[in-house]
């Protein structure tokens, strides 16, 4: 598969890894005004404050909240300029490419890809929620240099996956035990036991464990994908299969279920 290159219009996307068309963008700049001389970086509470402000026009409120959430995601995104807005400079040696498949941007300086950095991890489950995917990809970028940091991020990702299914999100062992009683494969519990991340040796999500090494981190990547497959992907695929059945068949199934 063709690796990312400044000279190609199709290559393996550094985000989703699909081999597909890449659209290239040149960049232009505009200096910030005296009223705002530093970039606007919304904090984690901006969206909630805007949502609670009754003086904000509902249409603008929706736009502001959407923008703040996109900024908080830390993903690069573009925004259409107001008609006639003045742009003063062309930026050279800085380029963006956008993947046709996942629509995410990559950043290049001269001919070097600088974002995202190389990910030394298994391909993530495509159904991972965006915030879990961010933790997974960050762990992939740092696992070679900091396996303990990567493992901490992956435990946090597992905790977030548990919260998606309505668990309390406090202790991994309690959440996984609850999910096993709800149908999660016991082998997931066994994997967690083997990795020494539950029971008496449990660590809080996002914290470092001095015993973690690269092998532990790599196993946690796989565990995140296994949990996502069982808790998100499989139910989604089953529901899609069910929803695709003819209406007469669905009625027959419903009638049968009522009898049984």
C-alpha positions in Angstrom: 0.0 0.0 0.0 1.3 3.4 -1.0 2.6 5.4 2.0 1.7 9.1 2.5 3.7 11.4 0.2 3.7 15.1 -0.7 3.9 14.1 -4.4 0.8 11.9 -4.5 -2.9 12.4 -4.8 -3.8 9.0 -3.4 -2.1 7.1 -0.6 -2.8 5.3 2.7 -4.4 7.8 5.0 -2.3 8.4 8.1 -5.6 8.7 10.1 -7.9 5.9 8.9 -5.3 4.0 6.9 -7.6 3.6 3.9 -5.9 3.8 0.5 -7.9 6.6 -1.2 -7.9 10.0 -2.8 -6.3 12.9 -0.9 -7.2 16.5 -1.6 -4.4 19.0 -1.1 -4.8 22.6 0.2 -2.6 25.6 0.1 -2.8 28.0 3.1 -3.2 31.7 3.5 -3.0 33.8 6.6 -4.5 36.9 8.2 -3.0 38.6 11.3 -5.2 38.8 14.4 -6.7 42.1 15.3 -5.8 44.3 18.2 -9.0 43.3 19.9 -7.9 39.6 19.8 -4.2 39.2 19.5 -4.0 35.6 20.5 -6.0 32.5 19.2 -9.4 31.7 20.6 -9.2 28.4 22.4 -12.6 27.5 24.0 -12.3 25.8 27.4 -14.2 22.7 28.4 -17.1 24.7 29.9 -17.8 27.1 27.0 -20.4 25.0 25.3 -22.3 24.5 28.6 -22.2 28.3 29.3 -23.4 29.2 25.9 -26.2 26.5 26.2 -27.4 28.1 29.5 -27.3 31.7 28.2 -30.9 32.7 27.3 -29.7 35.9 25.7 -27.9 34.1 22.8 -29.9 33.7 19.6 -30.8 30.0 19.2 -29.3 29.8 15.7 -26.0 31.3 16.8 -26.1 29.2 20.0 -26.2 26.0 18.0 -23.3 27.2 15.7 -21.2 28.3 18.7 -21.7 25.0 20.5 -20.9 23.0 17.4 -17.8 25.1 16.9 -16.7 24.8 20.5 -17.1 21.0 20.4 -15.1 20.7 17.2 -12.3 22.8 18.8 -12.4 20.7 21.9 -11.9 17.6 19.8 -8.4 18.9 18.8 -9.1 17.7 15.2 -8.3 20.0 12.4 -11.3 21.3 10.5 -12.0 24.0 7.9 -14.6 26.7 8.0 -16.0 28.8 5.1 -15.0 32.4 5.3 -17.4 35.3 5.2 -17.8 36.6 1.7 -15.1 39.2 0.9 -13.0 38.5 4.0 -9.5 39.8 3.4 -6.6 37.4 3.6 -3.2 39.1 3.4 -0.5 36.4 3.0 0.2 33.1 1.3 1.8 30.6 3.6 4.6 28.6 2.0 6.0 25.2 3.0 2.9 24.4 5.1 0.3 22.2 3.5 -2.9 20.2 4.3 -4.1 17.0 2.8 -7.7 15.7 3.5 -8.7 12.1 3.2 -11.7 11.3 1.0 -12.6 8.4 3.3 -12.5 9.9 6.8 -12.4 13.6 5.8 -9.7 14.3 8.3 -6.7 16.6 7.7 -3.0 15.8 7.7 -0.4 18.6 8.2 2.8 18.8 6.2 5.9 21.0 6.6 7.8 21.0 3.3 7.6 17.3 2.3 7.4 15.9 5.8 4.2 14.6 7.4 4.0 16.1 11.0 0.4 15.4 11.9 -0.7 12.8 12.7 2.6 11.2 13.7 3.2 7.6 13.0 1.0 5.3 14.9 2.6 2.1 16.1 -0.6 0.3 17.1 -3.3 -2.0 15.6 -5.9 -0.2 13.5 -8.6 1.1 15.8 -12.2 -0.3 15.7 -14.0 2.1 13.3 -16.9 2.3 15.8 -14.9 3.8 18.6 -16.5 7.0 19.9 -14.5 10.2 18.9 -13.2 10.8 22.4 -12.1 7.2 22.8 -10.5 7.3 19.4 -8.5 10.3 20.3 -7.1 8.5 23.4 -6.4 5.4 21.3 -4.5 7.3 18.6 -2.5 9.4 21.1 -1.5 6.2 22.8 -0.4 4.8 19.4 1.8 7.8 18.8 3.6 7.6 22.2 3.7 3.9 22.9 7.3 3.5 21.6 8.6 6.3 23.7 6.3 6.0 26.7 4.5 2.6 27.1 3.4 3.6 30.6 1.7 6.7 29.2 0.1 4.8 26.4 -1.2 2.1 28.8 -2.7 4.9 31.0 -4.5 6.4 28.1 -5.8 3.0 27.0 -7.2 2.3 30.5 -8.9 5.6 30.3 -10.3 4.6 26.9 -11.6 1.3 28.4 -13.3 3.3 31.2 -15.0 5.6 28.6 -16.2 2.5 26.7 -17.8 1.2 29.9 -19.5 4.6 30.5 -21.0 4.4 27.0 -22.9 1.3 28.2 -24.1 3.1 31.2 -21.6 1.9 33.8 -20.4 4.2 36.6 -17.0 4.8 35.2 -15.2 4.7 38.5 -13.3 1.4 38.7 -12.5 -0.8 35.6 -13.0 -4.0 37.6 -16.5 -3.1 38.8 -17.5 -1.9 35.3 -16.3 -5.0 33.5 -17.9 -7.3 36.1 -21.2 -5.6 35.6 -20.8 -5.8 31.8 -20.0 -9.5 32.0 -23.3 -10.1 33.8 -25.0 -8.2 30.9 -23.5 -10.4 28.2 -20.0 -9.2 27.7 -17.7 -12.2 26.9 -16.0 -13.5 30.1 -12.8 -13.8 28.1 -12.6 -10.0 28.3 -12.6 -10.2 32.1 -9.9 -12.9 31.8 -7.8 -10.6 29.6 -8.1 -7.8 32.1 -7.1 -10.1 34.9 -4.1 -11.3 32.9 -3.0 -7.7 32.3 -3.3 -6.9 36.1 -5.5 -3.9 35.6 -8.4 -5.1 37.8 -8.8 -6.6 41.3 -6.5 -5.6 44.1 -3.9 -4.2 41.6 -6.4 -1.9 39.9 -5.2 1.5 38.9 -7.3 4.5 38.2 -7.9 5.4 34.5 -5.3 7.8 33.2 -2.7 7.1 35.8 0.7 5.5 35.4 1.5 2.0 36.5 5.2 1.5 37.0 4.9 -2.2 36.0 3.5 -1.4 32.5 5.7 -2.1 29.5 5.3 -2.0 25.7 3.9 -5.6 25.7 1.2 -4.6 28.2 0.3 -1.5 26.2 0.0 -3.5 22.9 -2.3 -6.0 24.6 -4.4 -3.1 25.8 -4.8 -1.8 22.3 -6.3 -5.2 21.4 -8.5 -5.2 24.4 -10.0 -1.8 23.6 -10.9 -3.1 20.1 -12.3 -6.3 21.5 -14.6 -4.4 24.0 -15.7 -2.0 21.2 -16.5 -4.9 18.9 -18.6 -6.6 21.5 -20.3 -3.6 23.0 -20.7 -1.4 19.9 -20.0 -3.0 16.6 -21.7 -6.3 16.9 -25.0 -4.9 18.3 -24.9 -2.3 15.5 -24.4 -4.9 12.8 -27.2 -7.1 14.2 -29.5 -4.1 14.3 -28.7 -3.1 10.7 -29.4 -6.7 9.7 -32.7 -6.7 11.5 -33.7 -3.3 10.1 -33.0 -4.6 6.6 -35.6 -7.4 6.8 -38.9 -7.0 4.9 -41.7 -5.6 6.9 -43.7 -8.9 6.6 -40.8 -10.8 8.1 -40.5 -8.3 10.9 -44.2 -8.7 11.7 -43.8 -12.4 11.7 -40.8 -12.2 14.1 -42.8 -9.9 16.4 -45.8 -12.3 16.4 -43.5 -15.2 17.1 -41.9 -13.4 20.0 -45.2 -12.5 21.5 -46.2 -16.1 21.5 -43.0 -17.2 23.2 
